Amino acid sequence: MIPQFEDQRLVPILQKVTAGERLSFEDGLTLYDSNDLLAIGYMANMVRERKHGKTVYFNVNRHINPTDVCVASCRLCAFGKTKKDPTSYTMSLEEIWHRAGEGYTESVTEFHIVGGLHPELTLDWYCEMLRGLKQRFPQVHLKAFTMVEISWFAKRSKLSHREVIRKLREAGMDSMPGGGAEIFSESVRRIICDHKIDGGEWLEIAKIAHEEGLKTNCTMLYGHIEAAEDRVDHLVKLREVQDQTGGFVTFIPLAFHPDNTPLQHIPRTTGFMDLKNIAISRLMLDNIDHIKAYWVMMTPHVAQIALRFGADDIDGTVVEEKIYHDAGSTVTQGLRRKDLLRLIREAGCEPVERDTRYNRVERTESAFAILA
Ligand code: V47
């Protein structure tokens, strides 16, 4: 059955999607220019179903942010603080290891660890942190440090990116999250995160991590001052690296939250924009397996709808989140396993609990009792 699209410019794109052909830069622009959200979502849902059937993934994870002290002062960020700021914090190693064990200890399969660019903490300190976590929680996957942090550790330790990645890997880093990519366009970066590494370096570090055998995620921050061209350029650049390395596992489009940032005059994204970005990323990133609707960023309500607009992953229990909450998010800090199951089932999908590598996690009855 050929659907009736309101926007006829999408018909040739449907033909490509149906044939499994790669979409071009211009197709990306056409998609962003169109308001026919249902048509865009229809195509993205088709691709999701082709790749994953009815399966939607979630995981039981915990976020850990060891410090919010950051030398970068990015305008987009409400999380980072200077060391002098009395409200800033830096956890001790003992505190980090203790915090990691709080909450749903027996069921957590992943610690997601990111923090500010601290002017004094050393690479050895971070290695010690990872070793301590591995020793205490040997079954938990450590998804740690963005490309931006790797670059900072390299600068501080006077080692190459590759050497830093090797040291962290030896200490227990199992994979890397996708943050810090923001938007690769240099003119936009100059305004939203001028002290951060440039897009080329972010992509280069991702390539090195992949060459070293680590899988990573990737992200795109939208809804600030970027144009549609910048978003399509960002997606195409990620797709090009993925063609070379195959190391990206999941893409997470991140909506800009302006509250408490120097860019707070910018209005928040809308549900329409959030769903459009999920769907267009599913259509453009034909070589990345998973698209995540990060419920903390989208709200659980919109993340649930995103499962029918191309997303096959809703992230995890999270437990305690700082980056979005500092930027004004009012959604809950953590969801329980049963909440995630309900969101997924109601969207007509089949929930599959996964570990970070997308292996199915089978729970025993006693584990279910703890998680219920
Ligand atoms: O790196 C910072 C962004 C990222 C703001 O890899 C902001 O599985 C919006 O990367 N408004 C952190 N965004 C979140 C992130 C992430 C989340 C969930 C899963 C994974 C994964 C990665 O959030 C930062 C930055 O790009 N960010 N400040 C803000 N005010």
Boltz pocket constraint, residues with backbone or C-beta under 6 A from the ligand:
constraints:
  - pocket:
      binder: B
      contacts: [[A, 76], [A, 77], [A, 78], [A, 79], [A, 146], [A, 176], [A, 177], [A, 178], [A, 179], [A, 180], [A, 181], [A, 182], [A, 217], [A, 218], [A, 219], [A, 221], [A, 252], [A, 254], [A, 255], [A, 256], [A, 257], [A, 258], [A, 259], [A, 261], [A, 294], [A, 315], [A, 323], [A, 324], [A, 327]]
      max_distance: 6.0
